[in-house]
Amino acid sequence: MNLKAEKFAKADEPYARAYFEYEGEDMFTRHAHAYSSMLKEFPPPAYDGGDFYPCGTLTDKLYGVIPNYNCIYFVFEDRIRAKDPSLLPLLQDEYTQSTYGNTVHSVAGFSYSHSLPHYGRVAAEGLDSYRVRIEKRNGKLKRGLLDLLDGIEAYRAHCVEYLEKNGGKKQLIDALKQVPFQPARNIYEALVCWNFIYHLDGCDNVGRLDQDLMPFYKGEDIEALLREFFQIIDKTEGYSASIGPEYNEITLYVLKAIKGLRRPQIELRVTEDMPDVYWEAARDSLMQGGTNPSLYNEEGYMKAFHKAFPEIPDSDLLRFCGVGCTESSLAGISRSGSLDAGIHLPYIFTECMKEDLQNCKTFSEFYQKFFARYRKELQETLDAVYKSYEVRERLRPSPFRSLVIDDCIDRDTDFNAGGARYSWSVINFAGIVNVVDDMLAVKELVFDKKEYTADQFKDGLEREDARLFDACKKCAHCGVNDAKSDEFAHNMSKELFAELKKYKNYFGGKYIAASIQFSTCATAGAFIPATPDGRHYGMPLADSIAAIHGNDTKGITAMLNSAAAIAQEDMPGTPVLNVRMSKDFLEKNLKAVTLGYFAQGGMQMQISCLSKEDMLDAMEHPENHGNLVVKVGGYSEYFIRLSRELQRQIIQRTEYV
Amino acid sequence: MILFDLKRASVNDGTGMRTVVFFKGCPLKCEWCHNPESQIVRPQIGFLQELCIQCRSCEICPVSCHEFTENGHTVCDDRCNGCGACVKACPKSALILYGYEATVESVMQEIEKDAPYFRYSGGGVTFSGGEPMAQFPQALALAQAVKSAGISLYIETCGFGKKQDFLDIAKFTDCFLFDIKTVPSLYERYTGVRPEKIFENLMSLDGAGAKIVLRCPIIPKVNLNEEHFEFLAKLSKKLKNLQKIDLLPYHPTGLDKYRRLGMVAEYKNASFLEKTEFTDFAKILKEQTGISVSIG
């Protein structure tokens, strides 16, 4: 053992120790060995007497270096420092080389990716068959992957031993002797396998539950089992799962089991002819005051995917599943690049105002100046993403995801080197509605009616002049289904998204557009000066593709139609729309508003069903509202965990009654 | 036609999600009217004094409706020609224009925006007011256009108008939401019109096979009594095509509007009528008629 490895061994840091043990080897083998070694030593977590094990996250054990689904390993500096401060410099080289800088356009993340394992395949075939495939392929990943499988096998054996000594249920012990190495023989074993892989994957997403679990289902009542599994996901901060578009008994069990829970975020893929029983179950769940399920337009997504990826066969597109908040992925066969970067449109707009407005004689000229800046910023951002991929490929291989996501084994290529069958990049457009409204106000007040000169307009905005703000608020804007504004929004968004088509990502894959602002609409607005959409300095941006708060004055259908005017057919990355409805409205109109919106091109609807009074009370008495869940951007979060600013913003969100 | 509002996604004016077209002008003057802006046909200016900053932007008015004295800003609505210039000029949205000229085409354009929601909810369009039948030729033209577009049409009416007009428009109407304000003997006192024509029209529509929902505002000290509910039961039994009875509890949301319009509300009750105060009556009504009775 070399000196570095010895030091980490002394500090009980198995991942780092094993990583340095293999110094000089290729990075994939090093990380696979590190993960494997850590699993071999990882103390089995406590057993709570339930039907699933192991539960909890790998971060629960206080190691300073642990594997992570996004950045492959994560360094908890405080933990390392507490053990032995002299260890940190040893990690410096590794850590800094592979950490990517943020830019103003990071918005929700930079070079960050959720993805999800091919759960169904692991459950159906068992990891022993993966071992056979790896040996047969006999490629460069072989040594690392077999090492990793040994680690998983050892951890599984430790878990079984622990359960046997600590009163584990016989059924659970038997299941864990079978899965994940041998094929699951029934729905319970399949779910135990799901949980085991979810645990090892770092508690990210659980995929297409009803579709991929169905082969194991023999008519059992699995509502309680699913609920227990969902409670584990909720507790471990897991993200998304999808159901539909082929509806079955498990679809219904999922909808019943998720009632009132925050996570996983269930995405119900809705077809126009979805039977009423699923509508009723979805409605019942939402009326519990939670946020599950969110509703996805099956036809809309498929149309957008066909347009963006004509080369992908339908059989693969059907594996569509949101990851993280709601970013698009193909379950078990893709690397989604789910938060590779954003593009901060209001930032570009304010720069354009500052530098260009006074030099423009026409609105068209100003609009072109904005797009010139946008193209430059986009190119720089995508260049940075490209470089980050190069760093990832070189320094951050992903052995676990290479094992469980197709076709890394067959291609003998690491997940982070393009081994997945599809590797695309999602670019998150922040503030689309803000810039549309900004443009409309500039057009009307500066160029069409000439009520303000460029200097007066800029000066008024800078001073946040009340009269100018009043004038801006009266300008045409998104959210009221005004034909001209909606047409402008459509054309401008289409032009913005079209620019992405000019680029290819590091793997030769495509960049696809999304708008997912979740809590970042507050942080992304925090440094942006006042804008002509009526936003004051530092206030949040509009939430994803929804109208700016207070602008949706013509009712829910007008708001939805305006949102549908955004060129969502060019946003397969996912366009989030958050809507707050009263219970009464939801009960009567869920199906009609959803299908009506989807018929016009709306792709998804994220619904919160809770009263303003409850939220106001939760701000005053958070101790009484620990379970109050709201939708923010595309993800579900406990209301009391949000910042005061976001809490206020959500309360201001129009409640349709 | 002169409208005073067009409300989309209404879920309380017929089945499903509906676009409600509010016609301005009504032959009745119900004491408790919660839409005082609907009573006269011509456009009116509503003034929210608390928002006014006395900037005098409204002096753009071509007929000098706005006066500024030491007592502040007053609006002489009588002169208003409905041009809306002052409303557009007001930076604080302290002025509201009630009433605007609309065409069949412009209204249909708005209606058709929500066609997908009508389709999936079983909704459509509802004419309301004011009184749609008070602008019969325009209402008929719009009704024909709505029907031609394959959209369901409900008409909420006080029932006052020419019998033939009702029969003509019934050809394009899926259901009438027919208001019953009080027992006949009190109609003139509380609405300003005699009831004979109203009930004759109701019976004619029923006789012609039109579907009918009775809509009955329940007003404390006016019709919240046994006599009124007995009358409703008796009337309901006479109707062959009655679908349902809607009981609408009094609410005081119109009082602010009287103030904005410089009008005086005759019925000044500022309290909401709780449903519980007439659920017993509603129950009896249902038992006596066998017809569905809803409250709200």
Contacts between the chains, C-beta under 8 A, distances in Angstrom:
chain1	res1	chain2	res2	distance
A	466	B	91	7.9
A	467	B	91	5.7
A	470	B	91	3.9
A	470	B	92	6.6
A	471	B	91	6.9
A	474	B	88	7.5
A	481	B	113	5.8
A	483	B	109	8.0
A	554	B	8	6.1
A	555	B	7	7.0
A	555	B	8	4.5
A	555	B	9	4.1
A	556	B	9	5.0
A	557	B	8	5.0
A	557	B	9	4.4
A	557	B	17	7.0
A	557	B	113	7.3
A	557	B	114	4.8
A	557	B	117	5.3
A	558	B	8	5.8
A	558	B	9	7.7
A	558	B	113	7.5
A	561	B	113	5.9
A	561	B	114	7.8
A	585	B	11	6.8
A	588	B	11	5.8
A	589	B	11	6.4
A	589	B	17	6.1
A	589	B	121	6.3
A	591	B	120	6.3
A	591	B	121	7.7
A	592	B	16	6.6
A	592	B	17	5.6
A	592	B	117	5.5
A	592	B	120	4.1
A	592	B	121	3.3
A	592	B	123	7.3
A	593	B	17	7.5
A	593	B	117	6.6
A	595	B	116	7.2
A	595	B	120	4.2
A	596	B	17	7.8
A	596	B	114	7.4
A	596	B	116	4.0
A	596	B	117	3.7
A	596	B	119	7.5
A	596	B	120	5.3
A	596	B	121	7.6
A	597	B	116	7.9
A	599	B	116	4.1
A	599	B	119	7.8
A	599	B	120	7.6
A	600	B	116	6.0
A	656	B	9	7.5
